[in-house]
Amino acid sequence: MRKILAIDGGGIKGVFPAAFLSTLEDKTNGNIWEYFDLIAGTSTGGIIALALGLGFSAREILSLYEDNAERIFPKQKLGRLERFNPKKRIRGAFRQKYETDALAALLRGKIKGKLLGQSKTRVMILSTNLTDGSVYVFKTAHHERFSHDYLVPAEDIALATSAAPIFFKPHTMPSGQALVDGAMWGNNPSGFAAVEAAHVLGWPAEDIALLSLGCTQEPVPFGDLAGKNPGAVDWNFGVIDAFFAGQCSASEGIAQLIVNDRSGKRYQRYSPIVAPKLFTLDGIDKVQQLKGFGDSEARKANPAVQEVFLANKAERFEPFHKISN
């Protein structure tokens, strides 16, 4: 059985899949990454996927979120006079909400100069080319054609996939290319991971199992527009939610179609629906709640996940191109 792990984007809500994986990992013999043949991720899920590939335990990744949430998303405090200063209050309309320095320093300290080619398992990380809007996917050398990305610093890949518009500035790669968050086209990477498995790696559909983890989701806020003639005011930011919901649904459909498992065992998706605005991309005040929620959901899912994904470790990954010593 060839097993895939795919992790959605979601900012600080990445605590949920990190906690989910940490709880599963506690019941395994080793680290969770050892049980998967391919790990795909977008944005915060891309950071988790990279860290797993580089050998970090799920527990270490969860601690990274817990210990550094306030550094990554610092609370923006306005003084008494600044609250009435229009220039201060509309600052966010003209530049990104957060600086990238803290996240970059954190990744630099943890990754310690490692390259993608040092990943212990196959990894694919989704990003977006800001110049022309095209997809930009970083991949380990799990195919002979992939002879470039394995030499790219993992820190740069993490900053590129998580450069969410409005929140962080675009990330400029060592090559000079400006990249932004892969969530622009693939917040849920499961469908693309399934395509990679079947059509690039050539794994037979009946041998593929895919575990898809979201960062929780909310009821769609635009359902009441059906039967109306909505304009810009009616849609508001709901149009963005509509794009994300549609992409997620399409990606799930592609993954299910490729895996083609009527039993429901070889394709498992965990991203529970929660109350609107309960968790947000930068809602650091809910980190512990997300952690607890991830733990409780993993406990419920454990029997099904254990049976398919954690019964045996994956085969050792041997890349086509290796970093010379």
Contacts in CASP RR format, 6 or more apart in sequence:
PFRMAT RR
TARGET T0000
AUTHOR 0000-0000-0000
METHOD contacts of the structure
MODEL  1
MRKILAIDGGGIKGVFPAAFLSTLEDKTNGNIWEYFDLIAGTSTGGIIAL
ALGLGFSAREILSLYEDNAERIFPKQKLGRLERFNPKKRIRGAFRQKYET
DALAALLRGKIKGKLLGQSKTRVMILSTNLTDGSVYVFKTAHHERFSHDY
LVPAEDIALATSAAPIFFKPHTMPSGQALVDGAMWGNNPSGFAAVEAAHV
LGWPAEDIALLSLGCTQEPVPFGDLAGKNPGAVDWNFGVIDAFFAGQCSA
SEGIAQLIVNDRSGKRYQRYSPIVAPKLFTLDGIDKVQQLKGFGDSEARK
ANPAVQEVFLANKAERFEPFHKISN
1 207 0 8 1.000
1 208 0 8 1.000
1 209 0 8 1.000
1 308 0 8 1.000
1 312 0 8 1.000
2 37 0 8 1.000
2 38 0 8 1.000
2 197 0 8 1.000
2 201 0 8 1.000
2 203 0 8 1.000
2 207 0 8 1.000
2 208 0 8 1.000
2 209 0 8 1.000
2 314 0 8 1.000
3 35 0 8 1.000
3 36 0 8 1.000
3 37 0 8 1.000
3 38 0 8 1.000
3 208 0 8 1.000
3 209 0 8 1.000
3 210 0 8 1.000
3 211 0 8 1.000
3 308 0 8 1.000
3 309 0 8 1.000
3 314 0 8 1.000
4 36 0 8 1.000
4 37 0 8 1.000
4 38 0 8 1.000
4 39 0 8 1.000
4 40 0 8 1.000
4 190 0 8 1.000
4 193 0 8 1.000
4 194 0 8 1.000
4 197 0 8 1.000
4 208 0 8 1.000
4 209 0 8 1.000
4 210 0 8 1.000
4 211 0 8 1.000
5 32 0 8 1.000
5 36 0 8 1.000
5 38 0 8 1.000
5 39 0 8 1.000
5 40 0 8 1.000
5 49 0 8 1.000
5 52 0 8 1.000
5 210 0 8 1.000
5 211 0 8 1.000
5 213 0 8 1.000
5 309 0 8 1.000
6 39 0 8 1.000
6 40 0 8 1.000
6 41 0 8 1.000
6 188 0 8 1.000
6 189 0 8 1.000
6 190 0 8 1.000
6 191 0 8 1.000
6 193 0 8 1.000
6 210 0 8 1.000
6 211 0 8 1.000
6 212 0 8 1.000
6 213 0 8 1.000
6 255 0 8 1.000
7 14 0 8 1.000
7 17 0 8 1.000
7 39 0 8 1.000
7 40 0 8 1.000
7 41 0 8 1.000
7 42 0 8 1.000
7 44 0 8 1.000
7 45 0 8 1.000
7 46 0 8 1.000
7 48 0 8 1.000
7 49 0 8 1.000
7 189 0 8 1.000
7 213 0 8 1.000
7 214 0 8 1.000
8 17 0 8 1.000
8 41 0 8 1.000
8 42 0 8 1.000
8 43 0 8 1.000
8 45 0 8 1.000
8 187 0 8 1.000
8 188 0 8 1.000
8 189 0 8 1.000
8 212 0 8 1.000
8 213 0 8 1.000
8 214 0 8 1.000
8 215 0 8 1.000
8 248 0 8 1.000
8 271 0 8 1.000
9 41 0 8 1.000
9 42 0 8 1.000
9 43 0 8 1.000
9 44 0 8 1.000
9 45 0 8 1.000
9 46 0 8 1.000
9 183 0 8 1.000
9 187 0 8 1.000
9 188 0 8 1.000
9 214 0 8 1.000
9 215 0 8 1.000
10 43 0 8 1.000
10 44 0 8 1.000
10 45 0 8 1.000
10 183 0 8 1.000
10 187 0 8 1.000
10 215 0 8 1.000
10 281 0 8 1.000
11 43 0 8 1.000
11 44 0 8 1.000
11 162 0 8 1.000
11 164 0 8 1.000
11 215 0 8 1.000
11 281 0 8 1.000
11 282 0 8 1.000
12 44 0 8 1.000
12 65 0 8 1.000
12 69 0 8 1.000
12 72 0 8 1.000
12 73 0 8 1.000
12 280 0 8 1.000
12 281 0 8 1.000
12 282 0 8 1.000
12 283 0 8 1.000
12 284 0 8 1.000
12 286 0 8 1.000
12 287 0 8 1.000
12 290 0 8 1.000
13 44 0 8 1.000
13 215 0 8 1.000
13 216 0 8 1.000
13 279 0 8 1.000
13 280 0 8 1.000
13 281 0 8 1.000
13 290 0 8 1.000
14 44 0 8 1.000
14 45 0 8 1.000
14 48 0 8 1.000
14 65 0 8 1.000
14 215 0 8 1.000
14 290 0 8 1.000
15 62 0 8 1.000
15 65 0 8 1.000
15 66 0 8 1.000
15 69 0 8 1.000
15 287 0 8 1.000
15 290 0 8 1.000
15 291 0 8 1.000
15 294 0 8 1.000
16 213 0 8 1.000
16 214 0 8 1.000
16 215 0 8 1.000
16 216 0 8 1.000
16 279 0 8 1.000
16 290 0 8 1.000
16 291 0 8 1.000
16 293 0 8 1.000
16 294 0 8 1.000
16 297 0 8 1.000
17 45 0 8 1.000
17 48 0 8 1.000
17 213 0 8 1.000
17 214 0 8 1.000
17 215 0 8 1.000
17 294 0 8 1.000
18 48 0 8 1.000
18 58 0 8 1.000
18 61 0 8 1.000
18 62 0 8 1.000
18 65 0 8 1.000
19 62 0 8 1.000
19 290 0 8 1.000
19 291 0 8 1.000
19 292 0 8 1.000
19 293 0 8 1.000
19 294 0 8 1.000
19 295 0 8 1.000
19 298 0 8 1.000
20 213 0 8 1.000
20 270 0 8 1.000
20 294 0 8 1.000
20 295 0 8 1.000
20 297 0 8 1.000
20 298 0 8 1.000
20 301 0 8 1.000
21 32 0 8 1.000
21 48 0 8 1.000
21 52 0 8 1.000
21 58 0 8 1.000
21 61 0 8 1.000
21 62 0 8 1.000
21 213 0 8 1.000
21 298 0 8 1.000
22 57 0 8 1.000
22 58 0 8 1.000
22 59 0 8 1.000
22 61 0 8 1.000
22 62 0 8 1.000
22 295 0 8 1.000
22 298 0 8 1.000
23 294 0 8 1.000
23 295 0 8 1.000
23 298 0 8 1.000
23 299 0 8 1.000
23 302 0 8 1.000
24 32 0 8 1.000
24 58 0 8 1.000
24 298 0 8 1.000
24 302 0 8 1.000
24 305 0 8 1.000
24 306 0 8 1.000
24 310 0 8 1.000
25 31 0 8 1.000
25 32 0 8 1.000
25 57 0 8 1.000
25 58 0 8 1.000
25 59 0 8 1.000
26 59 0 8 1.000
27 302 0 8 1.000
27 306 0 8 1.000
27 310 0 8 1.000
28 34 0 8 1.000
28 35 0 8 1.000
28 310 0 8 1.000
29 313 0 8 1.000
30 57 0 8 1.000
31 52 0 8 1.000
31 55 0 8 1.000
31 56 0 8 1.000
31 57 0 8 1.000
31 58 0 8 1.000
32 52 0 8 1.000
32 57 0 8 1.000
32 58 0 8 1.000
33 39 0 8 1.000
33 52 0 8 1.000
33 53 0 8 1.000
33 55 0 8 1.000
33 56 0 8 1.000
33 120 0 8 1.000
33 121 0 8 1.000
34 121 0 8 1.000
34 313 0 8 1.000
34 314 0 8 1.000
35 309 0 8 1.000
35 310 0 8 1.000
35 312 0 8 1.000
35 313 0 8 1.000
35 314 0 8 1.000
36 52 0 8 1.000
36 121 0 8 1.000
36 211 0 8 1.000
36 309 0 8 1.000
36 314 0 8 1.000
37 121 0 8 1.000
37 122 0 8 1.000
37 314 0 8 1.000
37 315 0 8 1.000
37 317 0 8 1.000
38 121 0 8 1.000
38 122 0 8 1.000
38 123 0 8 1.000
38 124 0 8 1.000
38 142 0 8 1.000
38 193 0 8 1.000
38 196 0 8 1.000
38 197 0 8 1.000
38 201 0 8 1.000
39 49 0 8 1.000
39 52 0 8 1.000
39 53 0 8 1.000
39 121 0 8 1.000
39 122 0 8 1.000
39 123 0 8 1.000
39 124 0 8 1.000
40 46 0 8 1.000
40 49 0 8 1.000
40 123 0 8 1.000
40 124 0 8 1.000
40 125 0 8 1.000
40 126 0 8 1.000
40 189 0 8 1.000
40 190 0 8 1.000
40 192 0 8 1.000
40 193 0 8 1.000
40 196 0 8 1.000
41 48 0 8 1.000
41 49 0 8 1.000
41 124 0 8 1.000
41 125 0 8 1.000
41 126 0 8 1.000
41 161 0 8 1.000
41 189 0 8 1.000
41 193 0 8 1.000
42 125 0 8 1.000
42 126 0 8 1.000
42 161 0 8 1.000
42 181 0 8 1.000
42 182 0 8 1.000
42 183 0 8 1.000
42 186 0 8 1.000
42 187 0 8 1.000
42 188 0 8 1.000
42 189 0 8 1.000
43 126 0 8 1.000
43 161 0 8 1.000
43 162 0 8 1.000
43 164 0 8 1.000
43 181 0 8 1.000
43 182 0 8 1.000
43 183 0 8 1.000
43 187 0 8 1.000
44 162 0 8 1.000
44 215 0 8 1.000
45 161 0 8 1.000
45 215 0 8 1.000
46 125 0 8 1.000
46 126 0 8 1.000
46 158 0 8 1.000
46 161 0 8 1.000
46 162 0 8 1.000
47 107 0 8 1.000
47 158 0 8 1.000
47 161 0 8 1.000
47 162 0 8 1.000
48 61 0 8 1.000
49 123 0 8 1.000
49 124 0 8 1.000
49 125 0 8 1.000
50 111 0 8 1.000
50 116 0 8 1.000
50 119 0 8 1.000
50 123 0 8 1.000
50 125 0 8 1.000
50 154 0 8 1.000
50 157 0 8 1.000
50 158 0 8 1.000
51 60 0 8 1.000
51 61 0 8 1.000
51 64 0 8 1.000
51 110 0 8 1.000
52 58 0 8 1.000
52 61 0 8 1.000
52 121 0 8 1.000
52 123 0 8 1.000
53 119 0 8 1.000
53 120 0 8 1.000
53 121 0 8 1.000
53 123 0 8 1.000
54 111 0 8 1.000
54 114 0 8 1.000
54 118 0 8 1.000
54 119 0 8 1.000
54 120 0 8 1.000
54 154 0 8 1.000
55 120 0 8 1.000
56 110 0 8 1.000
62 291 0 8 1.000
64 106 0 8 1.000
64 110 0 8 1.000
65 287 0 8 1.000
66 287 0 8 1.000
66 288 0 8 1.000
66 291 0 8 1.000
68 102 0 8 1.000
68 106 0 8 1.000
69 284 0 8 1.000
69 287 0 8 1.000
70 284 0 8 1.000
71 102 0 8 1.000
71 103 0 8 1.000
71 106 0 8 1.000
72 98 0 8 1.000
72 102 0 8 1.000
72 103 0 8 1.000
72 106 0 8 1.000
73 98 0 8 1.000
73 282 0 8 1.000
73 283 0 8 1.000
73 284 0 8 1.000
74 98 0 8 1.000
74 102 0 8 1.000
75 284 0 8 1.000
76 97 0 8 1.000
78 88 0 8 1.000
78 89 0 8 1.000
82 88 0 8 1.000
82 89 0 8 1.000
83 89 0 8 1.000
96 166 0 8 1.000
96 167 0 8 1.000
96 168 0 8 1.000
96 169 0 8 1.000
97 166 0 8 1.000
97 167 0 8 1.000
97 168 0 8 1.000
97 282 0 8 1.000
98 167 0 8 1.000
98 168 0 8 1.000
98 282 0 8 1.000
100 159 0 8 1.000
100 163 0 8 1.000
100 168 0 8 1.000
100 169 0 8 1.000
100 171 0 8 1.000
103 159 0 8 1.000
103 162 0 8 1.000
103 168 0 8 1.000
104 155 0 8 1.000
104 159 0 8 1.000
107 155 0 8 1.000
107 158 0 8 1.000
107 159 0 8 1.000
108 155 0 8 1.000
111 153 0 8 1.000
111 154 0 8 1.000
111 155 0 8 1.000
111 158 0 8 1.000
113 153 0 8 1.000
113 154 0 8 1.000
113 155 0 8 1.000
114 153 0 8 1.000
114 154 0 8 1.000
115 150 0 8 1.000
115 151 0 8 1.000
115 152 0 8 1.000
115 153 0 8 1.000
115 154 0 8 1.000
115 323 0 8 1.000
116 123 0 8 1.000
116 138 0 8 1.000
116 140 0 8 1.000
116 149 0 8 1.000
116 150 0 8 1.000
116 151 0 8 1.000
116 152 0 8 1.000
116 153 0 8 1.000
116 154 0 8 1.000
116 157 0 8 1.000
117 140 0 8 1.000
117 141 0 8 1.000
117 149 0 8 1.000
117 150 0 8 1.000
117 151 0 8 1.000
117 319 0 8 1.000
117 322 0 8 1.000
117 323 0 8 1.000
118 154 0 8 1.000
118 323 0 8 1.000
119 140 0 8 1.000
119 154 0 8 1.000
119 317 0 8 1.000
120 317 0 8 1.000
121 140 0 8 1.000
121 314 0 8 1.000
121 317 0 8 1.000
122 139 0 8 1.000
122 140 0 8 1.000
122 142 0 8 1.000
122 201 0 8 1.000
122 317 0 8 1.000
123 138 0 8 1.000
123 139 0 8 1.000
123 140 0 8 1.000
124 137 0 8 1.000
124 138 0 8 1.000
124 139 0 8 1.000
124 140 0 8 1.000
124 189 0 8 1.000
124 192 0 8 1.000
124 193 0 8 1.000
124 196 0 8 1.000
125 137 0 8 1.000
125 138 0 8 1.000
125 139 0 8 1.000
125 157 0 8 1.000
125 158 0 8 1.000
125 160 0 8 1.000
125 161 0 8 1.000
126 135 0 8 1.000
126 136 0 8 1.000
126 137 0 8 1.000
126 161 0 8 1.000
126 182 0 8 1.000
126 183 0 8 1.000
126 185 0 8 1.000
126 186 0 8 1.000
126 189 0 8 1.000
126 192 0 8 1.000
127 136 0 8 1.000
127 137 0 8 1.000
127 138 0 8 1.000
127 157 0 8 1.000
127 160 0 8 1.000
127 161 0 8 1.000
127 163 0 8 1.000
127 179 0 8 1.000
127 180 0 8 1.000
127 181 0 8 1.000
127 182 0 8 1.000
128 134 0 8 1.000
128 135 0 8 1.000
128 136 0 8 1.000
128 179 0 8 1.000
128 180 0 8 1.000
128 181 0 8 1.000
128 182 0 8 1.000
128 184 0 8 1.000
128 185 0 8 1.000
129 135 0 8 1.000
129 136 0 8 1.000
129 177 0 8 1.000
129 178 0 8 1.000
129 179 0 8 1.000
130 170 0 8 1.000
130 178 0 8 1.000
130 179 0 8 1.000
130 180 0 8 1.000
131 177 0 8 1.000
131 178 0 8 1.000
133 184 0 8 1.000
135 182 0 8 1.000
135 185 0 8 1.000
136 160 0 8 1.000
136 177 0 8 1.000
136 179 0 8 1.000
136 182 0 8 1.000
137 192 0 8 1.000
138 149 0 8 1.000
138 152 0 8 1.000
138 157 0 8 1.000
138 160 0 8 1.000
138 161 0 8 1.000
139 146 0 8 1.000
139 149 0 8 1.000
139 196 0 8 1.000
140 146 0 8 1.000
140 149 0 8 1.000
140 150 0 8 1.000
140 317 0 8 1.000
140 319 0 8 1.000
141 147 0 8 1.000
141 149 0 8 1.000
141 150 0 8 1.000
141 319 0 8 1.000
141 320 0 8 1.000
141 321 0 8 1.000
141 322 0 8 1.000
142 200 0 8 1.000
142 201 0 8 1.000
142 317 0 8 1.000
142 319 0 8 1.000
142 320 0 8 1.000
143 200 0 8 1.000
143 201 0 8 1.000
143 320 0 8 1.000
144 320 0 8 1.000
144 321 0 8 1.000
146 320 0 8 1.000
146 321 0 8 1.000
147 320 0 8 1.000
147 321 0 8 1.000
149 157 0 8 1.000
150 319 0 8 1.000
150 321 0 8 1.000
150 322 0 8 1.000
150 323 0 8 1.000
151 323 0 8 1.000
152 173 0 8 1.000
152 174 0 8 1.000
153 174 0 8 1.000
156 171 0 8 1.000
156 173 0 8 1.000
156 174 0 8 1.000
159 171 0 8 1.000
160 171 0 8 1.000
160 173 0 8 1.000
160 179 0 8 1.000
160 180 0 8 1.000
161 179 0 8 1.000
161 181 0 8 1.000
161 182 0 8 1.000
162 168 0 8 1.000
162 181 0 8 1.000
163 169 0 8 1.000
163 170 0 8 1.000
163 171 0 8 1.000
163 179 0 8 1.000
163 180 0 8 1.000
163 181 0 8 1.000
164 180 0 8 1.000
164 181 0 8 1.000
164 183 0 8 1.000
164 281 0 8 1.000
165 180 0 8 1.000
165 181 0 8 1.000
165 184 0 8 1.000
167 281 0 8 1.000
167 282 0 8 1.000
170 178 0 8 1.000
170 179 0 8 1.000
170 180 0 8 1.000
171 178 0 8 1.000
171 179 0 8 1.000
171 180 0 8 1.000
172 178 0 8 1.000
172 179 0 8 1.000
173 179 0 8 1.000
183 244 0 8 1.000
185 247 0 8 1.000
186 192 0 8 1.000
186 247 0 8 1.000
186 251 0 8 1.000
187 244 0 8 1.000
187 247 0 8 1.000
187 248 0 8 1.000
188 212 0 8 1.000
188 214 0 8 1.000
188 247 0 8 1.000
188 248 0 8 1.000
188 251 0 8 1.000
188 252 0 8 1.000
189 251 0 8 1.000
190 210 0 8 1.000
190 212 0 8 1.000
190 251 0 8 1.000
190 252 0 8 1.000
190 254 0 8 1.000
190 255 0 8 1.000
190 269 0 8 1.000
191 251 0 8 1.000
191 252 0 8 1.000
191 253 0 8 1.000
191 254 0 8 1.000
191 255 0 8 1.000
191 258 0 8 1.000
192 251 0 8 1.000
192 254 0 8 1.000
193 210 0 8 1.000
193 255 0 8 1.000
194 208 0 8 1.000
194 210 0 8 1.000
194 254 0 8 1.000
194 255 0 8 1.000
194 258 0 8 1.000
194 259 0 8 1.000
195 254 0 8 1.000
195 258 0 8 1.000
197 203 0 8 1.000
197 208 0 8 1.000
197 210 0 8 1.000
197 258 0 8 1.000
198 205 0 8 1.000
198 208 0 8 1.000
198 258 0 8 1.000
205 258 0 8 1.000
205 259 0 8 1.000
205 260 0 8 1.000
206 260 0 8 1.000
208 258 0 8 1.000
208 259 0 8 1.000
208 266 0 8 1.000
209 259 0 8 1.000
209 261 0 8 1.000
209 265 0 8 1.000
209 266 0 8 1.000
209 267 0 8 1.000
209 308 0 8 1.000
209 309 0 8 1.000
210 255 0 8 1.000
210 259 0 8 1.000
210 266 0 8 1.000
210 267 0 8 1.000
210 268 0 8 1.000
211 268 0 8 1.000
211 270 0 8 1.000
211 305 0 8 1.000
211 308 0 8 1.000
211 309 0 8 1.000
212 252 0 8 1.000
212 255 0 8 1.000
212 267 0 8 1.000
212 268 0 8 1.000
212 269 0 8 1.000
212 270 0 8 1.000
212 271 0 8 1.000
213 269 0 8 1.000
213 270 0 8 1.000
213 271 0 8 1.000
214 269 0 8 1.000
214 270 0 8 1.000
214 271 0 8 1.000
215 271 0 8 1.000
215 279 0 8 1.000
216 271 0 8 1.000
216 272 0 8 1.000
216 273 0 8 1.000
216 274 0 8 1.000
216 278 0 8 1.000
216 279 0 8 1.000
216 290 0 8 1.000
216 293 0 8 1.000
217 248 0 8 1.000
217 271 0 8 1.000
217 272 0 8 1.000
217 273 0 8 1.000
217 274 0 8 1.000
218 241 0 8 1.000
218 273 0 8 1.000
218 274 0 8 1.000
218 275 0 8 1.000
218 276 0 8 1.000
218 277 0 8 1.000
218 278 0 8 1.000
219 273 0 8 1.000
219 276 0 8 1.000
220 241 0 8 1.000
220 242 0 8 1.000
220 245 0 8 1.000
221 238 0 8 1.000
221 241 0 8 1.000
221 276 0 8 1.000
222 235 0 8 1.000
222 238 0 8 1.000
222 239 0 8 1.000
222 241 0 8 1.000
222 242 0 8 1.000
225 234 0 8 1.000
225 235 0 8 1.000
228 234 0 8 1.000
235 242 0 8 1.000
252 269 0 8 1.000
255 267 0 8 1.000
256 267 0 8 1.000
259 266 0 8 1.000
259 267 0 8 1.000
261 267 0 8 1.000
265 304 0 8 1.000
265 307 0 8 1.000
265 308 0 8 1.000
266 308 0 8 1.000
268 301 0 8 1.000
268 304 0 8 1.000
268 305 0 8 1.000
268 308 0 8 1.000
268 309 0 8 1.000
270 297 0 8 1.000
270 301 0 8 1.000
272 293 0 8 1.000
272 297 0 8 1.000
274 293 0 8 1.000
278 286 0 8 1.000
279 286 0 8 1.000
279 289 0 8 1.000
279 290 0 8 1.000
280 286 0 8 1.000
298 305 0 8 1.000
END
